[in-house]
Amino acid sequence: MPPRAGPFVNTDGTGPVPFSKVFKWMSGRLTGERRSTPAHAPMRRVEPDVAALATPPEPGEAARLTWLGHASWLVQLDGVSLLIDPALKPAIGFMIKRNVEPGLAIAQLPRIDASLVTHNHYDHLDLPTLVPVGAPVVAGLGNARHFSGTKLPVRELDWWESAPVGAVRVTYVPSQHWSRRGLADVNQSLWGGFIVQGTTATLYHSGDTAYFNGFAEIGRRFPGIDAAMLPIGAYDPAWFMELQHMNPEQAVRAFLDLGAKRFFAMHWGTFKLTDEPIGEPPERARAAFGGSADVGRELWILDIGEGRALT
């Protein structure tokens, strides 16, 4: 059978956020109905050990995760180096400038075996980063057309489909979101997250997502997730953003649904996309985690450029 085509919908049948709500959110600045907070704030960043990152762990060694800012990660295991949603340039387009430099510049990256792209929004599918990186791309159905002017090979996956990258297996899994890159392509490209499986670790990157019952299903299909990279920012105002993004409390709930061992926070502090203060998400995440997480599970809110080996 040919692969299914857009327009795509979420697992509960919902489509994109209605334009009426988008217009109300955008006009809220003029009416004073939206919270006004600074576009920039101090953010901790560390210099990674570039020499150490040049060689990924061998099979049987501990997997290594390095947060590059926003939803961008360098994931290394089983002799493979993956980038997930890399956006490493000074701005998204010409409009939204970085609050802090990325953890690694493109020139500092190791050889990348594949770039995994969760969906086509500009802060996740960043062609100015992906093209010079030059690695093959793995993305959801309908996303190859965004790379038609490049020489990058693209492997498209439907939800629950898998592909090998070296000794590692990547599986595309559902999220509760939507897609759009131009004026007439709403939901023509699939959105989702990734499960990355190696010999010593199973890792999960959710991409952008609202809270939904799919987290429990992902946890059932992939028991024993060692690390879940989950977004904790871009949630204010709630009446609009909760249809597409999680707040920190919902992210903790998603983590528990997944049954994962470690929570790695992302999607905060790098770009000012919504109305909450830049430094608010980790405070709320720590409070929610301390109040509801099981004993023995870990919350990691890394500095940009910081990494962890999953020993």
C-alpha positions in Angstrom: 0.0 0.0 0.0 1.2 3.6 -0.7 2.0 5.6 2.4 -0.8 7.7 3.8 -0.9 11.4 2.9 -2.0 14.6 4.5 -3.8 16.4 5.8 -2.9 14.5 8.9 -4.8 14.6 12.3 -3.8 13.8 15.8 -4.6 10.4 17.3 -7.8 11.8 18.8 -8.9 13.1 15.5 -8.2 16.8 16.1 -6.7 19.0 13.5 -4.8 22.3 13.7 -5.6 25.1 16.2 -8.6 27.0 14.7 -7.6 30.3 13.1 -10.0 32.2 15.3 -7.9 31.2 18.3 -4.7 32.1 16.5 -6.1 35.6 15.7 -7.3 36.1 19.3 -3.8 35.1 20.6 -2.0 37.4 18.1 -4.3 40.4 18.8 -3.9 40.0 22.5 -0.8 42.2 22.5 -2.9 45.1 21.2 -5.7 44.5 23.7 -3.5 44.0 26.7 -4.8 40.5 27.4 -1.4 38.8 27.2 1.3 38.8 29.8 4.2 40.9 28.9 7.7 39.6 29.9 11.2 40.4 28.7 12.4 38.8 25.5 15.9 38.1 27.0 17.1 36.8 30.4 20.3 35.3 31.8 20.8 31.6 30.9 23.5 29.3 32.1 25.7 27.9 29.4 28.8 25.7 29.6 31.6 24.9 27.1 31.4 21.2 26.1 34.4 19.0 25.7 34.5 19.1 21.9 37.4 16.5 21.8 35.4 14.0 23.9 32.3 14.5 21.8 34.2 13.8 18.6 34.0 10.1 19.3 30.6 8.5 20.2 30.4 5.8 22.8 31.0 2.3 21.5 28.4 -0.5 21.7 28.0 -1.5 25.3 29.2 1.9 26.7 26.9 4.4 28.3 24.8 6.6 25.9 25.6 10.3 26.0 23.1 13.2 25.7 24.2 16.8 25.2 21.6 19.7 25.3 22.4 22.3 22.6 19.5 24.5 23.5 15.7 24.6 22.8 14.7 21.1 21.4 18.2 20.5 19.9 20.2 17.5 21.2 23.3 15.6 20.3 22.6 12.0 21.1 25.5 9.5 21.0 25.4 5.8 21.5 26.7 2.5 19.8 29.2 4.4 17.6 26.5 6.7 16.3 26.0 10.4 16.6 22.5 11.8 16.1 21.2 15.4 16.0 17.6 15.9 17.0 15.8 19.1 15.9 19.1 21.0 15.5 18.6 24.8 15.3 22.0 26.3 15.9 22.0 29.6 14.0 21.7 33.1 15.7 17.9 33.3 14.9 14.9 31.5 13.7 14.5 33.1 10.3 15.0 36.8 10.8 12.5 37.4 13.5 13.2 35.4 16.7 16.8 35.8 17.9 18.5 33.5 20.4 18.5 34.3 24.1 21.8 32.4 24.4 24.4 30.8 22.1 23.9 27.1 21.2 25.8 24.5 23.1 27.9 23.7 20.0 28.5 25.6 16.8 28.0 23.6 13.6 31.8 23.6 13.1 32.3 21.9 16.5 29.9 19.0 15.9 31.3 15.5 15.4 30.5 13.6 12.3 26.7 13.2 12.3 25.2 10.0 11.1 21.6 11.3 10.9 19.5 14.4 11.8 16.1 13.5 13.3 13.4 16.1 12.6 10.2 15.8 14.7 8.1 18.2 12.6 8.3 21.1 10.2 8.0 24.2 12.4 10.9 26.5 11.8 12.4 26.1 15.3 12.6 22.4 14.7 13.2 22.0 11.0 15.9 24.6 10.5 17.4 24.3 7.1 20.2 26.9 7.7 21.5 24.3 10.3 20.6 21.0 8.6 22.1 21.8 5.2 25.6 22.6 6.4 25.5 19.7 8.8 25.0 17.6 5.7 23.7 14.4 7.4 20.8 12.3 6.1 17.5 13.3 7.6 14.8 11.1 9.2 11.4 12.8 9.5 7.7 12.1 9.3 5.6 11.6 6.2 5.3 14.5 3.9 8.5 16.3 5.1 10.9 15.3 2.3 9.5 18.2 0.1 11.0 20.7 2.5 14.4 19.5 1.5 13.8 19.4 -2.3 16.3 22.3 -2.9 19.0 20.5 -1.0 21.1 17.4 -1.6 20.2 15.8 1.7 18.7 12.3 1.6 15.5 12.1 3.5 13.8 9.0 5.0 10.1 9.5 5.8 8.4 7.5 8.5 4.8 7.1 9.6 3.9 6.8 13.3 5.3 3.5 14.7 7.6 2.9 11.7 11.3 2.3 12.3 14.6 2.7 10.5 18.2 1.7 11.3 20.9 4.3 11.7 24.1 2.3 12.0 23.7 0.0 15.0 20.9 2.2 16.4 17.2 1.8 15.7 14.9 4.9 15.5 11.1 4.8 15.6 8.8 7.7 14.9 6.0 7.9 17.4 2.9 10.1 17.7 2.6 13.5 19.4 -0.3 15.9 19.9 0.6 18.8 17.7 0.2 20.1 14.1 2.3 21.2 11.2 2.6 24.3 8.9 5.5 25.8 7.0 3.7 28.0 4.5 0.3 29.6 3.7 -1.4 26.5 2.2 0.2 23.4 3.8 -1.5 23.1 7.2 -1.0 19.5 8.4 0.3 18.3 5.1 3.4 17.0 6.9 3.3 14.6 9.8 4.5 15.5 13.3 5.8 13.3 16.1 8.7 12.2 18.3 11.4 9.7 18.2 12.4 6.6 20.2 16.1 5.8 19.8 17.2 2.3 20.8 20.7 1.1 21.3 22.5 -1.7 23.2 22.6 0.2 26.5 19.7 2.7 26.4 16.3 3.5 25.0 15.8 7.2 24.6 12.7 9.3 23.8 12.4 12.8 22.3 8.8 14.0 22.2 9.1 16.9 19.8 6.5 19.6 20.4 3.3 18.2 22.0 0.4 18.8 24.2 -0.3 16.4 27.0 -2.2 13.4 25.6 -2.9 9.7 26.3 -0.3 8.7 23.7 2.5 9.0 26.4 1.1 5.9 28.1 0.9 4.1 24.8 4.5 4.9 24.0 5.5 3.7 27.5 3.7 0.4 26.9 5.3 -0.2 23.5 8.8 0.8 24.7 9.0 -0.2 28.4 12.0 0.9 30.4 12.8 4.2 28.7 16.1 5.3 30.1 15.8 9.1 29.3 12.8 11.2 28.1 13.6 14.6 26.6 10.4 16.5 27.2 9.4 20.2 26.7 8.7 22.4 29.7 8.3 25.8 28.0 6.0 27.7 25.5 2.8 27.3 27.5 1.4 30.8 28.2 -1.4 31.7 27.7 -2.8 28.3 28.7 -6.1 28.7 26.9 -4.3 28.7 23.6 -1.0 27.0 24.1 -2.2 23.9 25.9 -3.7 22.7 22.6 -0.2 22.2 21.3 2.4 22.5 24.1 2.7 21.2 27.7 3.3 23.2 30.8 5.9 21.9 33.3 3.3 20.2 35.4 1.9 18.4 32.4 5.4 17.4 31.3 5.9 15.7 34.7 2.7 13.9 34.2 3.8 12.8 30.8 7.1 11.5 32.2 5.2 9.4 34.8 2.9 8.0 32.0 6.0 7.0 30.0 7.5 5.1 33.0 10.9 6.6 32.1 13.8 6.7 34.5 15.2 10.1 33.7 13.5 13.4 32.7 15.7 15.7 30.6 14.0 19.1 30.3 14.1 21.0 27.0 12.2 23.7 24.9 12.9 26.6 27.3 15.3 29.4 27.8 16.6 29.6 24.2 13.9 31.4 22.1 11.2 33.6 23.5 8.2 32.1 21.8 5.3 32.6 24.3 4.4 34.8 27.2 5.9 33.1 30.3 9.1 34.5 31.7 12.1 32.7 30.3 13.3 31.5 33.7 9.9 30.3 34.9 9.6 26.7 33.4 12.4 25.0 35.4 11.1 26.4 38.7 7.7 25.0 38.0 9.1 21.7 36.8 11.2 21.2 39.9 8.2 21.9 42.1 5.9 19.5 40.2 8.6 16.8 40.0 9.3 17.0 43.7 5.6 16.7 44.5 4.6 13.8 42.3 7.6 11.8 41.0 8.4 8.3 42.1 11.4 7.7 44.3 14.4 6.7 42.3 13.5 8.8 39.2 15.7 11.7 38.1 15.0 15.2 36.8 17.8 16.8 34.8 17.6 20.5 33.9 20.9 21.0 32.2 22.8 24.1 31.3 23.0 24.7 27.6 26.1 22.8 26.3 25.9 20.4 29.3 25.9 16.6 28.8 25.2 13.4 30.7 26.3 9.9 30.3 23.5 7.4 31.2 25.5 5.2 33.5 
